[in-house]
Amino acid sequence: MTTVKDFVVSGDFLASAKMTSSELAVEIAVYLYANNRLTFGQAKRLAQLDQISFQKELAARNVFIHFETSDLLKDAENLGIKL
């Protein structure tokens, strides 16, 4: 059985890091996405950003969106396009 606990960051830590809790959430989300620990959807939800805003955060950090050949083929199939 796994127990899930909330991750709490004290105000003192945020103050010393000169970050807001929202900024920390974005940093963690980008890091976990870049390291293939979260999907794009999971990471943007953690960051509490919409799709375009999260894409801009990734771009600002030179993190590329994960899109494999299999993703392209699946998208084409869903659109009825034969490649």
OpenMM code with the backbone's topology and positions (N, CA, C; nanometers):
from openmm import Vec3, app, unit

residues = "MET THR THR VAL LYS ASP PHE VAL VAL SER GLY ASP PHE LEU ALA SER ALA LYS MET THR SER SER GLU LEU ALA VAL GLU ILE ALA VAL TYR LEU TYR ALA ASN ASN ARG LEU THR PHE GLY GLN ALA LYS ARG LEU ALA GLN LEU ASP GLN ILE SER PHE GLN LYS GLU LEU ALA ALA ARG ASN VAL PHE ILE HIS PHE GLU THR SER ASP LEU LEU LYS ASP ALA GLU ASN LEU GLY ILE LYS LEU".split()
positions = [
    Vec3(0.0837, -0.1175, 0.0000),
    Vec3(0.0000, 0.0000, 0.0000),
    Vec3(0.0889, 0.1247, 0.0000),
    Vec3(0.0539, 0.2210, -0.0818),
    Vec3(0.1283, 0.3451, -0.0912),
    Vec3(0.0515, 0.4553, -0.0194),
    Vec3(0.1229, 0.5315, 0.0607),
    Vec3(0.0627, 0.6447, 0.1282),
    Vec3(0.1095, 0.7714, 0.0585),
    Vec3(0.0162, 0.8548, 0.0212),
    Vec3(0.0486, 0.9805, -0.0452),
    Vec3(0.0332, 1.0933, 0.0556),
    Vec3(0.1367, 1.1760, 0.0642),
    Vec3(0.1318, 1.2911, 0.1536),
    Vec3(0.1505, 1.4169, 0.0714),
    Vec3(0.0953, 1.5256, 0.1198),
    Vec3(0.1154, 1.6537, 0.0539),
    Vec3(0.2600, 1.6967, 0.0731),
    Vec3(0.3107, 1.7612, -0.0279),
    Vec3(0.4462, 1.8165, -0.0223),
    Vec3(0.4333, 1.9602, 0.0240),
    Vec3(0.4910, 1.9911, 0.1378),
    Vec3(0.4776, 2.1235, 0.1961),
    Vec3(0.6137, 2.1922, 0.1944),
    Vec3(0.6147, 2.3135, 0.1448),
    Vec3(0.7368, 2.3936, 0.1423),
    Vec3(0.7124, 2.5143, 0.2317),
    Vec3(0.8012, 2.5331, 0.3262),
    Vec3(0.7810, 2.6440, 0.4202),
    Vec3(0.8024, 2.7787, 0.3519),
    Vec3(0.7382, 2.8783, 0.4063),
    Vec3(0.7538, 3.0139, 0.3560),
    Vec3(0.8978, 3.0615, 0.3660),
    Vec3(0.9700, 3.0143, 0.4690),
    Vec3(1.1107, 3.0516, 0.4846),
    Vec3(1.1933, 3.0027, 0.3662),
    Vec3(1.1668, 2.8797, 0.3225),
    Vec3(1.2402, 2.8251, 0.2083),
    Vec3(1.2096, 2.9056, 0.0831),
    Vec3(1.0832, 2.9334, 0.0605),
    Vec3(1.0451, 3.0112, -0.0579),
    Vec3(1.1067, 3.1500, -0.0543),
    Vec3(1.1094, 3.2108, 0.0638),
    Vec3(1.1688, 3.3441, 0.0761),
    Vec3(1.3187, 3.3397, 0.0462),
    Vec3(1.3869, 3.2392, 0.0981),
    Vec3(1.5315, 3.2314, 0.0732),
    Vec3(1.5608, 3.1989, -0.0726),
    Vec3(1.4696, 3.1271, -0.1374),
    Vec3(1.4854, 3.0963, -0.2800),
    Vec3(1.4346, 3.2103, -0.3675),
    Vec3(1.3721, 3.3093, -0.3041),
    Vec3(1.3133, 3.4237, -0.3750),
    Vec3(1.2150, 3.3772, -0.4823),
    Vec3(1.1257, 3.2856, -0.4405),
    Vec3(1.0260, 3.2281, -0.5305),
    Vec3(0.8904, 3.2287, -0.4635),
    Vec3(0.7870, 3.2315, -0.5470),
    Vec3(0.6522, 3.2096, -0.4961),
    Vec3(0.6230, 3.0601, -0.5072),
    Vec3(0.5175, 3.0172, -0.4437),
    Vec3(0.4808, 2.8756, -0.4537),
    Vec3(0.4427, 2.8404, -0.5980),
    Vec3(0.3838, 2.9340, -0.6697),
    Vec3(0.3484, 2.9103, -0.8103),
    Vec3(0.4728, 2.8936, -0.8967),
    Vec3(0.5732, 2.9753, -0.8722),
    Vec3(0.6989, 2.9646, -0.9482),
    Vec3(0.7677, 2.8315, -0.9205),
    Vec3(0.7644, 2.7879, -0.7946),
    Vec3(0.8240, 2.6590, -0.7599),
    Vec3(0.7502, 2.5453, -0.8283),
    Vec3(0.6182, 2.5536, -0.8330),
    Vec3(0.5391, 2.4493, -0.8997),
    Vec3(0.5756, 2.4398, -1.0474),
    Vec3(0.5960, 2.5538, -1.1127),
    Vec3(0.6355, 2.5535, -1.2547),
    Vec3(0.7738, 2.4914, -1.2693),
    Vec3(0.8675, 2.5287, -1.1837),
    Vec3(1.0031, 2.4735, -1.1911),
    Vec3(1.0010, 2.3212, -1.1765),
    Vec3(0.9255, 2.2731, -1.0802),
    Vec3(0.9178, 2.1281, -1.0574),
    Vec3(0.8510, 2.0600, -1.1759),
    Vec3(0.7437, 2.1176, -1.2261),
    Vec3(0.6723, 2.0582, -1.3397),
    Vec3(0.7606, 2.0498, -1.4635),
    Vec3(0.8329, 2.1568, -1.4930),
    Vec3(0.9218, 2.1572, -1.6098),
    Vec3(1.0315, 2.0527, -1.5923),
    Vec3(1.0909, 2.0480, -1.4739),
    Vec3(1.1972, 1.9507, -1.4473),
    Vec3(1.1472, 1.8070, -1.4664),
    Vec3(1.0316, 1.7772, -1.4073),
    Vec3(0.9792, 1.6408, -1.4171),
    Vec3(0.9391, 1.6053, -1.5597),
    Vec3(0.8862, 1.7019, -1.6344),
    Vec3(0.8529, 1.6770, -1.7749),
    Vec3(0.9798, 1.6545, -1.8570),
    Vec3(1.0789, 1.7406, -1.8376),
    Vec3(1.2038, 1.7297, -1.9136),
    Vec3(1.2737, 1.5966, -1.8891),
    Vec3(1.2524, 1.5400, -1.7709),
    Vec3(1.3157, 1.4134, -1.7353),
    Vec3(1.2228, 1.2940, -1.7510),
    Vec3(1.1177, 1.3143, -1.8302),
    Vec3(1.0226, 1.2061, -1.8639),
    Vec3(0.9590, 1.1405, -1.7422),
    Vec3(0.9384, 1.2184, -1.6359),
    Vec3(0.8738, 1.1648, -1.5167),
    Vec3(0.7253, 1.1971, -1.5161),
    Vec3(0.6852, 1.3018, -1.5899),
    Vec3(0.5447, 1.3380, -1.6046),
    Vec3(0.5135, 1.3576, -1.7520),
    Vec3(0.3893, 1.3304, -1.7899),
    Vec3(0.3452, 1.3612, -1.9249),
    Vec3(0.3245, 1.5119, -1.9358),
    Vec3(0.3046, 1.5596, -2.0577),
    Vec3(0.2786, 1.7018, -2.0787),
    Vec3(0.1558, 1.7447, -1.9996),
    Vec3(0.0487, 1.6671, -2.0094),
    Vec3(-0.0754, 1.7010, -1.9394),
    Vec3(-0.0581, 1.7040, -1.7884),
    Vec3(0.0118, 1.6064, -1.7347),
    Vec3(0.0355, 1.6031, -1.5905),
    Vec3(0.1184, 1.7232, -1.5464),
    Vec3(0.2223, 1.7540, -1.6234),
    Vec3(0.3113, 1.8642, -1.5870),
    Vec3(0.2395, 1.9988, -1.5933),
    Vec3(0.1592, 2.0190, -1.6960),
    Vec3(0.0888, 2.1483, -1.7047),
    Vec3(-0.0138, 2.1624, -1.5930),
    Vec3(-0.0734, 2.0515, -1.5520),
    Vec3(-0.1662, 2.0570, -1.4383),
    Vec3(-0.0918, 2.0887, -1.3084),
    Vec3(0.0245, 2.0262, -1.2889),
    Vec3(0.1043, 2.0551, -1.1697),
    Vec3(0.1441, 2.2025, -1.1673),
    Vec3(0.1814, 2.2554, -1.2829),
    Vec3(0.2203, 2.3962, -1.2933),
    Vec3(0.0999, 2.4897, -1.2883),
    Vec3(-0.0190, 2.4334, -1.3010),
    Vec3(-0.1443, 2.5095, -1.3046),
    Vec3(-0.1426, 2.6124, -1.4175),
    Vec3(-0.1000, 2.5647, -1.5361),
    Vec3(-0.0941, 2.6489, -1.6553),
    Vec3(-0.1751, 2.5864, -1.7671),
    Vec3(-0.2232, 2.6702, -1.8583),
    Vec3(-0.2883, 2.6175, -1.9773),
    Vec3(-0.1802, 2.5678, -2.0736),
    Vec3(-0.2223, 2.5031, -2.1803),
    Vec3(-0.1292, 2.4393, -2.2730),
    Vec3(-0.0278, 2.5383, -2.3311),
    Vec3(-0.0743, 2.6502, -2.3822),
    Vec3(0.0153, 2.7470, -2.4459),
    Vec3(0.1125, 2.8059, -2.3449),
    Vec3(0.0648, 2.8406, -2.2271),
    Vec3(0.1528, 2.8970, -2.1240),
    Vec3(0.2604, 2.7980, -2.0821),
    Vec3(0.2234, 2.6693, -2.0697),
    Vec3(0.3232, 2.5698, -2.0322),
    Vec3(0.4233, 2.5500, -2.1457),
    Vec3(0.3773, 2.5510, -2.2699),
    Vec3(0.4689, 2.5408, -2.3834),
    Vec3(0.5684, 2.6573, -2.3819),
    Vec3(0.5213, 2.7760, -2.3485),
    Vec3(0.6110, 2.8926, -2.3410),
    Vec3(0.7140, 2.8746, -2.2303),
    Vec3(0.6724, 2.8178, -2.1176),
    Vec3(0.7677, 2.7912, -2.0091),
    Vec3(0.8738, 2.6912, -2.0535),
    Vec3(0.8315, 2.5878, -2.1254),
    Vec3(0.9281, 2.4900, -2.1764),
    Vec3(1.0257, 2.5561, -2.2729),
    Vec3(0.9729, 2.6354, -2.3648),
    Vec3(1.0568, 2.7017, -2.4645),
    Vec3(1.1569, 2.7958, -2.3983),
    Vec3(1.1145, 2.8668, -2.2958),
    Vec3(1.2036, 2.9600, -2.2263),
    Vec3(1.3219, 2.8883, -2.1620),
    Vec3(1.3030, 2.7586, -2.1347),
    Vec3(1.4088, 2.6789, -2.0712),
    Vec3(1.4750, 2.5824, -2.1701),
    Vec3(1.4447, 2.6004, -2.2989),
    Vec3(1.4994, 2.5133, -2.4048),
    Vec3(1.4668, 2.3663, -2.3823),
    Vec3(1.3457, 2.3407, -2.3334),
    Vec3(1.2964, 2.2039, -2.3174),
    Vec3(1.2010, 2.1778, -2.4332),
    Vec3(1.2281, 2.0740, -2.5081),
    Vec3(1.1471, 2.0432, -2.6254),
    Vec3(1.0303, 1.9531, -2.5887),
    Vec3(0.9202, 1.9714, -2.6604),
    Vec3(0.8024, 1.8882, -2.6408),
    Vec3(0.8344, 1.7479, -2.6924),
    Vec3(0.8000, 1.6483, -2.6135),
    Vec3(0.8264, 1.5094, -2.6501),
    Vec3(0.7231, 1.4656, -2.7536),
    Vec3(0.7690, 1.4397, -2.8730),
    Vec3(0.6797, 1.3964, -2.9809),
    Vec3(0.7546, 1.2948, -3.0641),
    Vec3(0.7170, 1.1705, -3.0530),
    Vec3(0.7853, 1.0610, -3.1204),
    Vec3(0.7180, 1.0295, -3.2538),
    Vec3(0.7851, 0.9529, -3.3359),
    Vec3(0.7300, 0.9094, -3.4639),
    Vec3(0.5977, 0.8380, -3.4440),
    Vec3(0.5898, 0.7574, -3.3382),
    Vec3(0.4650, 0.6850, -3.3107),
    Vec3(0.3505, 0.7831, -3.2817),
    Vec3(0.3814, 0.8972, -3.2190),
    Vec3(0.2797, 0.9996, -3.1938),
    Vec3(0.2282, 1.0574, -3.3257),
    Vec3(0.3202, 1.0846, -3.4170),
    Vec3(0.2826, 1.1376, -3.5479),
    Vec3(0.1947, 1.0388, -3.6234),
    Vec3(0.2342, 0.9129, -3.6214),
    Vec3(0.1563, 0.8111, -3.6925),
    Vec3(0.0172, 0.7963, -3.6322),
    Vec3(0.0080, 0.8013, -3.5006),
    Vec3(-0.1217, 0.7899, -3.4342),
    Vec3(-0.2095, 0.9114, -3.4674),
    Vec3(-0.1502, 1.0309, -3.4656),
    Vec3(-0.2253, 1.1516, -3.5007),
    Vec3(-0.2759, 1.1448, -3.6450),
    Vec3(-0.1894, 1.1007, -3.7357),
    Vec3(-0.2284, 1.0884, -3.8764),
    Vec3(-0.3425, 0.9880, -3.8918),
    Vec3(-0.3314, 0.8753, -3.8214),
    Vec3(-0.4373, 0.7730, -3.8267),
    Vec3(-0.5689, 0.8305, -3.7744),
    Vec3(-0.5627, 0.9033, -3.6640),
    Vec3(-0.6835, 0.9626, -3.6072),
    Vec3(-0.7480, 1.0646, -3.7008),
    Vec3(-0.6659, 1.1279, -3.7838),
    Vec3(-0.7162, 1.2260, -3.8792),
    Vec3(-0.7540, 1.1640, -4.0152),
    Vec3(-0.7321, 1.0317, -4.0264),
    Vec3(-0.7627, 0.9630, -4.1508),
    Vec3(-0.6620, 0.9878, -4.2614),
    Vec3(-0.5397, 1.0233, -4.2233),
    Vec3(-0.4328, 1.0509, -4.3198),
    Vec3(-0.3426, 0.9286, -4.3297),
    Vec3(-0.3184, 0.8827, -4.4499),
    Vec3(-0.2276, 0.7696, -4.4702),
    Vec3(-0.0895, 0.8228, -4.5067),
    Vec3(0.0091, 0.7818, -4.4306),
    Vec3(0.1464, 0.8242, -4.4576),
    Vec3(0.2256, 0.7138, -4.5238),
] * unit.nanometer
topology = app.Topology()
chain = topology.addChain("A")
for resn in residues:
    res = topology.addResidue(resn, chain)
    for name in ("N", "CA", "C"):
        topology.addAtom(name, app.Element.getBySymbol(name[0]), res)
